[in-house]
Amino acid sequence: MLEALRVHLDEFDVIHCHGEFAHAALLGRRRAHSVTTVHWRVDELDRQLFFDGFPDLPVAAISHAQARAVPRSNLAGVVHHGLNAERFTLGAGDGGYLAFIGRMTDQKRPDRAIEVARKTGYPLKLAGGVDVGNPGWFDAHVAGHLDESIVHVGTVDDTQKQALLGGAAALLFPIDWPEPFGLVMIEAMACGTPVIAWRNGSVEEVVEHGVTGFIVETIGEAAAAVARLAELDRARIRERFLARFTAERMARDYVALYERLLALEGGVGFQKRSAQHRHNEGQAQT
């Protein structure tokens, strides 16, 4: 893909890369007309050295939490993720269980979810694969706790995820790392499912405490939040998803970022084509 990009580099107004390293050198003079989205934490040493080497590479952070570790010279803006509004639908939440979706690892902490389920008396469905980078963790911290009420269902596709989230009383998001975004939170909201999330990373930007879920810091607080789930309106949670986290909103934010970058760099050709596109679109609607 990088070779294909090199061959066609001058055919595009904006190049949007979702990698982390090699493309920056390949872009050369086109870096000013590019956007890079990094889908991992950016506060570690290798990312910081990367930014040091390419201070002119515009980066779109996926949360304000992630943006705090992006150097000012690189930060082009913040664009929260979004989902196709039709990908998931409102669920009844009548399954009588709690759900967890994520890698079976010490970053995602399914063991905390197990503790919350035990403390509240709810069954728990754990979805997600064993982390290939930390394979022993599942055996040490999860496997021994599985029984009829604590079930590991493995990886799930969208259809299975709809059923899992749509039937859940709540999604537990007990992370123990600076999550850059956390797509599963908005997947749950798309189903109208409340999110009980640990205060870390992007959580405070995504979850509206007392509206779309609860933000907690301890097992005890999470258990207390489970007891308050009846206070939340699943239809309202779906409405907040539609207002804040659709793919259309994300696309509009990125287009605004593209236009802003090109205006700063004198992207006249792009502006003319964009204006013509809007004119043609208007004519078609008329």
C-alpha positions in Angstrom: 0.0 0.0 0.0 2.9 2.4 0.7 4.3 1.7 -2.8 0.9 2.4 -4.3 0.8 5.6 -2.4 4.2 6.6 -3.6 3.2 6.0 -7.2 0.0 8.1 -6.9 1.2 10.6 -4.3 0.5 13.8 -6.4 -3.0 12.7 -7.5 -4.6 13.6 -4.2 -5.4 16.8 -2.3 -5.1 15.2 1.1 -3.5 11.9 2.1 -5.0 10.5 5.3 -2.8 7.7 6.8 -3.8 5.4 9.6 -0.4 4.0 10.2 2.2 5.3 12.6 5.8 5.5 11.1 6.9 4.6 7.5 4.5 6.8 5.7 5.9 10.0 7.2 9.2 9.6 5.4 7.5 8.6 2.1 5.2 11.7 2.1 8.1 14.1 2.0 7.0 17.6 0.8 3.3 16.4 0.9 3.3 16.1 4.7 1.7 19.5 5.0 -1.3 18.2 3.0 -1.6 15.0 5.0 -3.4 13.8 8.2 -2.2 10.9 10.4 -4.5 9.1 12.8 -2.8 6.9 15.4 -5.1 4.3 16.9 -2.9 3.5 19.9 -1.5 5.3 22.8 1.1 8.0 21.8 2.7 8.7 25.1 5.4 6.0 24.9 9.0 6.5 23.9 8.8 5.2 20.3 5.9 7.5 19.4 7.6 10.5 21.0 10.8 9.8 19.0 8.6 9.5 15.9 7.1 12.9 16.5 10.6 14.4 17.2 11.7 13.1 13.8 8.7 14.5 12.0 7.5 17.7 13.7 5.7 18.9 10.5 3.4 15.8 10.3 -0.2 16.9 11.1 -1.8 14.4 13.5 -5.5 14.1 14.2 -6.0 12.8 17.8 -8.9 10.5 18.4 -9.5 12.0 21.9 -8.4 15.0 23.9 -6.8 12.5 26.3 -4.6 11.1 23.5 -4.0 14.7 22.2 -2.3 15.6 25.5 0.7 13.4 24.4 0.9 14.8 20.9 3.4 17.7 20.5 1.8 21.0 19.7 3.7 21.2 16.4 2.0 18.0 15.2 -1.5 18.3 16.6 -3.9 19.3 13.8 -7.1 18.6 15.8 -9.2 16.1 17.6 -11.8 13.9 15.9 -13.7 11.4 17.9 -14.6 8.1 16.3 -18.0 7.4 14.9 -20.1 4.5 13.7 -22.6 3.9 11.0 -25.9 4.7 12.7 -27.5 1.6 11.3 -24.8 -0.8 12.3 -26.4 -1.3 15.7 -30.0 -0.8 16.9 -31.7 -0.1 20.2 -31.8 -3.2 22.4 -34.2 -4.0 25.3 -31.5 -4.8 27.8 -33.7 -7.6 29.2 -31.1 -10.3 29.3 -30.4 -10.0 33.0 -26.6 -10.0 32.6 -23.6 -7.7 32.4 -21.3 -7.7 29.4 -17.6 -7.2 28.8 -16.0 -6.9 25.3 -12.2 -6.6 24.9 -8.9 -8.4 24.8 -8.3 -10.7 27.7 -5.4 -8.7 29.1 -4.2 -6.6 32.0 -5.0 -3.4 30.0 -8.7 -4.2 29.6 -9.0 -5.9 33.1 -11.8 -8.5 32.6 -10.9 -9.7 36.1 -12.4 -6.5 37.4 -15.6 -7.2 35.5 -15.7 -10.6 37.2 -15.3 -9.0 40.6 -18.2 -6.6 39.8 -20.4 -9.4 38.7 -19.7 -11.5 41.8 -20.4 -8.5 44.0 -23.7 -7.6 42.4 -24.9 -11.1 41.7 -25.3 -10.6 38.0 -24.2 -13.2 35.4 -21.4 -11.9 33.2 -20.7 -12.6 29.5 -17.0 -12.0 28.6 -16.3 -11.5 24.9 -12.9 -11.1 23.3 -9.9 -13.1 22.3 -6.9 -14.0 24.5 -4.2 -11.3 23.9 -1.5 -12.8 21.8 1.0 -10.5 23.4 0.1 -11.6 26.9 -1.3 -15.2 26.5 -0.6 -16.4 30.1 -2.7 -13.6 31.7 -6.1 -15.2 30.7 -5.1 -18.5 32.4 -3.9 -16.8 35.5 -6.6 -14.2 36.0 -9.8 -15.3 34.2 -10.0 -19.0 33.3 -10.2 -20.2 36.9 -13.2 -18.0 37.6 -15.4 -19.2 34.7 -18.5 -21.1 35.6 -22.2 -21.2 34.7 -22.6 -17.5 35.6 -19.3 -16.2 34.4 -18.9 -17.2 30.7 -16.2 -16.5 28.1 -17.9 -16.5 24.7 -14.8 -15.7 22.7 -14.6 -13.2 19.8 -17.8 -11.8 18.4 -18.9 -10.4 15.1 -21.3 -7.5 14.6 -24.4 -9.8 14.7 -23.3 -11.4 17.9 -22.2 -8.1 19.3 -25.7 -6.7 18.7 -27.3 -9.5 20.6 -24.7 -9.4 23.4 -24.9 -5.6 23.9 -28.6 -5.3 23.1 -29.5 -7.8 25.8 -27.0 -6.6 28.5 -28.1 -4.5 31.5 -24.8 -2.7 31.1 -21.3 -2.9 29.5 -18.4 -3.0 31.9 -15.4 -1.1 30.7 -12.9 -1.6 33.6 -9.7 -0.5 31.7 -6.4 -0.1 33.4 -4.5 1.9 30.8 -4.9 5.3 29.0 -7.4 4.1 26.4 -7.1 6.4 23.3 -10.8 6.1 22.5 -12.6 2.8 23.2 -15.0 2.0 20.3 -16.9 -0.6 22.4 -18.3 2.2 24.5 -20.1 3.8 21.6 -21.1 0.4 20.2 -22.9 -0.2 23.5 -24.5 3.3 23.4 -25.7 2.6 19.9 -27.6 -0.3 21.4 -28.9 1.9 24.2 -26.7 0.0 26.7 -25.3 2.0 29.7 -21.5 1.9 30.1 -19.9 1.6 33.5 -16.3 2.7 32.9 -13.2 3.3 34.9 -11.9 6.9 34.8 -8.9 6.6 32.5 -7.9 7.7 29.0 -10.8 9.0 26.9 -13.6 7.7 29.2 -14.6 11.1 30.5 -15.0 12.4 26.9 -17.1 9.5 25.8 -19.4 8.6 28.8 -21.7 11.2 30.1 -22.0 10.4 33.8 -25.6 9.8 34.8 -26.8 10.0 31.2 -25.1 7.3 29.1 -23.5 5.4 32.0 -21.4 5.9 35.1 -17.7 6.8 35.5 -16.1 5.0 38.4 -12.7 4.3 40.0 -13.2 1.2 42.2 -15.0 -2.1 42.3 -17.3 -0.7 45.0 -18.2 2.3 42.9 -18.9 0.0 39.9 -21.1 -2.2 42.0 -23.0 0.9 43.2 -23.4 2.0 39.6 -25.0 -1.3 38.7 -27.6 -0.7 41.4 -28.4 2.6 39.7 -28.9 1.3 36.2 -32.7 1.8 36.4 -32.1 5.6 36.5 -30.9 5.5 32.9 -33.1 5.6 29.8 -31.9 3.3 27.1 -33.7 5.4 24.4 -31.9 8.5 25.6 -28.5 6.7 25.5 -29.2 5.8 21.8 -30.2 9.5 21.2 -26.9 10.6 22.7 -25.0 8.2 20.4 -26.8 9.6 17.4 -26.0 13.2 18.4 -22.3 12.6 19.2 -20.8 9.4 17.6 -22.1 8.7 14.2 -19.8 8.1 11.2 -21.4 11.1 9.4 -20.3 13.4 12.3 -16.8 12.0 12.2 -16.6 12.4 8.4 -17.7 16.1 8.6 -15.1 16.7 11.3 -12.4 15.2 9.1 -13.5 17.2 6.0 -13.4 20.4 8.1 -9.9 19.4 9.2 -8.8 18.7 5.6 -10.1 22.1 4.4 -8.5 23.9 7.3 -5.1 22.4 6.6 -5.3 23.1 2.9 -6.4 26.6 3.4 -3.4 27.2 5.6 -1.2 25.8 2.9 -2.9 27.6 0.0 -4.8 24.6 -1.4 -6.5 26.5 -4.1 -7.2 23.5 -6.4 -8.8 21.7 -3.6 -11.0 24.6 -2.6 -12.2 25.1 -6.2 -13.0 21.4 -6.6 -14.8 21.3 -3.2 -16.9 24.3 -4.2 -17.7 22.7 -7.6 -18.7 19.5 -5.7 -21.0 21.4 -3.4 -22.5 23.2 -6.4 -23.1 19.9 -8.2 -24.5 18.3 -5.1 -26.9 21.2 -4.7 -28.0 21.0 -8.4 -28.7 17.3 -7.9 -30.8 17.9 -4.9 -32.7 20.6 -6.7 
